[in-house]
Amino acid sequence: MRVIEEPLAGGVICVVVEGRLDAETVLVLEKALQHLLADAQYHLIVDMNAVSYISSSGLRALLAARRQARSWGGDVYLCQLSARVHEILELVGFLSVFGVYATREQARGAFPQSASIV
């Protein structure tokens, strides 16, 4: 699995995840998200276009990052879900928990304009 951080306009960071997100690989994503949150980056987008599978450990990592970001006035949005990941998130009810967007641009636009001030 690979995780790439890409800064976007307005102080938003896009975290691009590639590969399987399961118990063996989740630490890579957790470390990346925790590093960003520790650096006061609370407006995050996780691009899951290239994620072929997500397990319960991957879901927990996303939920923990969202909870922490929201405690500081930010959020974690998901975008470009692969069909399989969309199906899994729908089955566990996460589509109603996370902001889910078709594109990075839509996700970035969902953050309040004040996101760039934080």
C-alpha positions as CSV (number, residue, x, y, z in Angstrom):
1,M,0.0,0.0,0.0
2,R,1.1,3.5,-0.7
3,V,0.0,6.9,0.8
4,I,0.8,10.2,-0.8
5,E,0.1,13.6,0.6
6,E,-0.9,16.4,-1.8
7,P,-1.6,20.0,-0.7
8,L,-4.7,21.6,-2.2
9,A,-5.9,25.1,-2.3
10,G,-7.3,26.6,0.9
11,G,-5.0,24.7,3.3
12,V,-6.6,21.4,2.5
13,I,-4.5,18.2,2.3
14,C,-5.4,15.3,0.0
15,V,-4.2,11.9,1.2
16,V,-4.1,9.6,-1.8
17,V,-4.3,5.9,-0.8
18,E,-3.3,3.1,-3.2
19,G,-3.8,-0.6,-2.7
20,R,-5.5,-2.7,0.0
21,L,-6.3,-1.1,3.3
22,D,-6.3,-3.9,5.8
23,A,-4.7,-5.0,9.1
24,E,-1.3,-5.5,7.5
25,T,-1.2,-2.1,5.8
26,V,-3.3,0.2,7.9
27,L,-0.3,1.5,10.0
28,V,0.9,3.3,6.9
29,L,-2.3,5.3,6.6
30,E,-2.6,5.8,10.4
31,K,0.9,7.2,10.6
32,A,0.3,9.6,7.7
33,L,-3.0,10.9,9.1
34,Q,-1.6,11.2,12.7
35,H,1.4,13.1,11.3
36,L,-0.9,15.6,9.5
37,L,-3.1,16.0,12.5
38,A,-0.1,16.6,14.8
39,D,1.0,19.3,12.3
40,A,-2.4,21.0,12.8
41,Q,-3.7,19.9,9.4
42,Y,-7.4,19.4,10.2
43,H,-8.9,19.7,6.8
44,L,-8.2,16.4,5.1
45,I,-9.5,14.6,2.0
46,V,-8.8,10.9,1.6
47,D,-8.8,9.9,-2.1
48,M,-9.7,6.3,-2.3
49,N,-9.8,5.8,-6.1
50,A,-7.0,3.3,-6.1
51,V,-8.1,1.4,-2.9
52,S,-9.2,-2.1,-3.9
53,Y,-10.3,-3.2,-0.4
54,I,-10.9,-1.8,3.0
55,S,-11.2,-3.8,6.2
56,S,-12.5,-2.9,9.6
57,S,-9.1,-1.8,10.7
58,G,-9.0,0.7,7.8
59,L,-12.5,1.9,8.7
60,R,-11.4,2.4,12.3
61,A,-8.3,4.4,11.2
62,L,-10.5,6.7,9.1
63,L,-13.1,7.2,11.9
64,A,-10.4,7.9,14.4
65,A,-8.8,10.6,12.2
66,R,-12.2,12.1,11.5
67,R,-13.0,12.3,15.2
68,Q,-9.7,14.0,16.0
69,A,-10.0,16.4,13.1
70,R,-13.5,17.4,14.1
71,S,-12.4,18.0,17.7
72,W,-10.2,20.8,16.2
73,G,-12.9,22.2,13.9
74,G,-11.9,20.3,10.8
75,D,-13.0,17.1,9.1
76,V,-12.0,14.2,7.0
77,Y,-13.8,13.8,3.7
78,L,-13.6,10.8,1.3
79,C,-13.6,11.1,-2.4
80,Q,-13.4,9.0,-5.6
81,L,-14.4,5.8,-3.9
82,S,-13.8,2.7,-5.9
83,A,-16.9,0.6,-6.5
84,R,-15.8,-2.1,-4.0
85,V,-14.9,0.4,-1.3
86,H,-18.2,2.3,-1.9
87,E,-20.1,-1.0,-1.5
88,I,-18.2,-1.8,1.8
89,L,-18.8,1.7,3.2
90,E,-22.5,1.5,2.3
91,L,-22.8,-1.9,4.0
92,V,-21.4,-0.6,7.3
93,G,-23.3,2.7,7.2
94,F,-20.3,4.9,6.7
95,L,-21.7,6.7,3.7
96,S,-23.9,8.6,6.2
97,V,-21.1,9.2,8.6
98,F,-18.5,10.7,6.3
99,G,-18.7,13.4,3.7
100,V,-18.3,11.4,0.4
101,Y,-17.6,13.2,-2.8
102,A,-17.1,12.2,-6.4
103,T,-14.0,14.4,-6.9
104,R,-11.3,16.1,-4.9
105,E,-12.6,19.5,-6.1
106,Q,-16.0,18.8,-4.7
107,A,-14.6,17.6,-1.4
108,R,-12.3,20.6,-1.1
109,G,-15.3,22.9,-1.9
110,A,-17.3,21.3,1.0
111,F,-14.9,22.8,3.6
112,P,-15.9,26.2,4.9
113,Q,-13.9,29.1,3.4
114,S,-12.4,29.6,6.8
115,A,-10.4,26.4,6.3
116,S,-7.6,28.4,4.8
117,I,-7.3,30.5,7.9
118,V,-6.7,27.5,10.2
